[in-house]
């Protein structure tokens, strides 16, 4: 897995993208962070919900901040 910038900190309400390696889809999926789990064994786990209501969660290495500017 190619790690994105894992030094980024996420917070509930952030708009982020999740890797196709986690979703098994062809593209990065955008969504809103709905929960952050502090897992003592593997680190932070992020849960997001996309605009279709799907929920994806995994370790933060699979997520990146959405840099798209909407005008």
C-alpha positions as CSV (number, residue, x, y, z in Angstrom):
1,X,0.0,0.0,0.0
2,X,1.3,3.4,-0.9
3,X,1.1,5.5,2.2
4,X,-0.3,9.0,1.8
5,X,0.7,11.7,4.2
6,X,-0.1,10.0,7.5
7,X,1.2,12.9,9.6
8,X,-2.1,14.7,8.9
9,X,-4.5,14.9,11.8
10,X,-8.1,14.3,11.1
11,X,-11.1,15.5,13.1
12,X,-14.8,14.8,12.9
13,X,-16.4,16.9,10.2
14,X,-13.4,17.0,7.9
15,X,-13.9,16.2,4.3
16,X,-11.5,13.5,3.3
17,X,-10.9,10.9,0.6
18,X,-10.5,7.2,1.1
19,X,-8.2,5.0,-1.0
20,X,-9.5,2.5,-3.6
21,X,-7.4,-0.1,-1.8
22,X,-9.8,0.1,1.1
23,X,-13.1,0.5,-0.8
24,X,-12.3,-1.9,-3.7
25,X,-13.7,0.8,-6.1
26,X,-11.8,2.4,-9.0
27,X,-11.5,5.9,-7.6
28,X,-10.8,7.7,-4.4
29,X,-14.2,8.4,-2.6
30,X,-14.9,11.6,-0.8
31,X,-16.8,11.7,2.5
32,X,-17.1,13.3,5.9
33,X,-15.3,12.0,9.0
34,X,-18.0,10.7,11.3
35,X,-15.9,9.0,14.0
36,X,-12.3,8.5,15.0
37,X,-11.4,5.4,17.0
38,X,-8.2,5.4,19.1
39,X,-7.1,1.8,18.7
40,X,-4.2,1.0,21.0
41,X,-2.9,-1.8,18.7
42,X,-3.0,-0.2,15.2
43,X,-3.4,3.5,15.9
44,X,-6.2,5.8,14.8
45,X,-9.0,4.4,12.7
46,X,-11.2,6.7,10.7
47,X,-14.8,6.2,9.7
48,X,-16.3,8.3,6.9
49,X,-19.8,8.6,5.3
50,X,-20.0,9.4,1.6
51,X,-22.8,11.3,-0.2
52,X,-24.5,7.9,-1.0
53,X,-24.7,7.0,2.6
54,X,-22.0,4.4,2.5
55,X,-19.7,4.1,5.5
56,X,-16.0,3.2,5.1
57,X,-13.5,2.8,7.9
58,X,-9.9,1.8,8.3
59,X,-6.5,2.9,9.6
60,X,-5.7,6.5,8.8
61,X,-3.1,5.4,6.2
62,X,-5.9,4.9,3.7
63,X,-7.2,8.4,4.1
64,X,-6.1,11.8,2.8
65,X,-7.5,15.3,3.2
66,X,-9.7,16.4,0.2
67,X,-7.8,19.2,-1.4
68,X,-10.5,20.0,-4.0
69,X,-11.7,23.6,-3.8
70,X,-15.3,24.0,-4.6
71,X,-16.3,27.4,-6.1
